[in-house]
């Protein structure tokens, strides 16, 4: 019995030693942040532009610079996330790190995000964000550009993702 235990311990040691040896080849997968830019066209741009106008009015009232609309990458990532939230049937910031890294890979120095659902007007969603300290901090942050994912679910309830970034 003692020999069997010693034999099992030796096999376990050899397995650990060989599987963790320094000669093993490590592969690092390169990040792929590709996205279909056509997704950006799925946003309700009238509602998104109204949101941006209200956000910029607020920023100007504080002496901050206005934010420019990004109708390409940031909006494509925002639409992708909004569709994800609709599929999950809840708002969230799941995978924000990927969206942030993707925008940073394209030259952004910092990235922020606000999400919401259920609001029927730009005024309502912006007021809700301004009444939330963390969302207000994003709106008032040192960002230069913004992308939008503003899409209704099958029942007509709108989900919102607004990505902010600075270049």
N, C-alpha and C positions, 0 to 999 in steps of 0.2 A: 504494500500500500504506500509505503514511504517512497519507493522508487517511482511509482506512478505519479505521485504529487510532484516529485522533483522533475520528472520528465515533462509534465504539463507546465510547470513554471518555466522550464528551459524553453519550451516551444513558445510560450507567451512572450518571453523576453526576446527571442529571436524574431518573432513577428513584429513586435514593437520596434526593435532595432532596425530591421530592414525596411519597414514602411516609413520610418522617420529619418532615414539616412540623408546626409547632405548631398548625396549624388542624385537624389530624386529631382526630376525636372518639374519646375513650377511654371505654369502657364498663366499669364495674366490676360484676361479678355479685355480688349479695347472697348471702351464705352461707345455705344451707338445711339446717338440722339437724333436720328433722322425722324422726320415727321412729314406727313402729307400736308403741304401748305393749303390745299383746297379745303381742308377742315375749317379754316378761318372764315370761309364764306358762309358757313352754317350758322354763324352768330346772327341774332336779331340786331343788325347794325343801327337801326333807329333807336332802339332802347339803349344799346351800348353807347352811342354818341351822346344821348341825353345824360347817361350816367357820367361820362367823361366831362361834359359841360358842367354838371353840378359839382363834381370833384374839383375841377379847375376853378370854379367860382369860389369854392371854400378855400382852396389854396391861395388864390389871389387876395382874398380877404385877410389872410395871415401874412401877406408879403412874400409868399413862396412862389416859385416859378411854376408855370403850367406844365402839364404832362402831355406828351404827343401820343397819338394813337399809333399802335403797331398792329397793322392788319395782316402781318405775316406770321413769323415764328411764335411770338408770345400769344397771339390769338389762336393759332393752331393748337398749341399746348393747352390753352385755356379751354377750347372747345373739347379737346380730348378728355380733359378732366371733368368738364361738365357732363359729358356723356357717361363717363364712369359713375359720377354721383347719381345720375338718373337711373343707371342700371342697378346701383346699390340701394336706391330709394332712400338716400340720406346724404346730407352734406358732410364734407370731410376735407381734410388736407392730406389724404393718403398720397404717398409718392411725391410729395412736394419737393423732396431732395432731388428727384430725377428732373423735374421741371426746372428747378433752380440751376442744377448742373448743366442742363442743356442750354439755357440762356447764357450762363457764364461761359460755356464753350463757344458761344457766338459773340462774346465781347462784353457781356454785362458784368458789372462789378458787384452789384448787390441785387437781390430779388425779394419781393414780398408778394403776398397773396391774400385776397379777401374772397370769401365764398358766402353764398346765401341761397335761400329758396323761398318760394311762396309769395313774394312781393309782386304787385301788379303794376308798379310804376317805378321809374328811375328815382323819383323823389323819395318814395317809401324805402327803397333799398339803401340809398345814400344816407338818409336820416338814421336808419337802423345801424349802419356802419359807424356813423359819427357818434352815436350814443353808446358804442362799445369801445372802451379804451384801447384794446389791442387793434381793432380794425381802424380806429381813428389814427393811431400811430402809423399805420401803413399808409393811409391816405395822406398824412402830413409828412411822410418820410422824404428823404432826399432822392426821389426817383425822377427819371426824365421821360420814361415811356410806359405805356400800358397796353396790354392785350386783353381781349374779352372772349368769354364763352358764355353767351346768354341764349339759352335754349329752353323751350317748353318741353315737358314730358308729354306722354300720350294723352293726359287729361287736361293739358293746357297750363299746368303749373310751371312757372319759370324757375330754373336753376341758374345761378350766376357764379362765374369764376372771373375775377379780375386779377391779372398778373401785373405787377409793377416791377420795373427794373431801371437801373441807372447805367449809363454808358460812360 
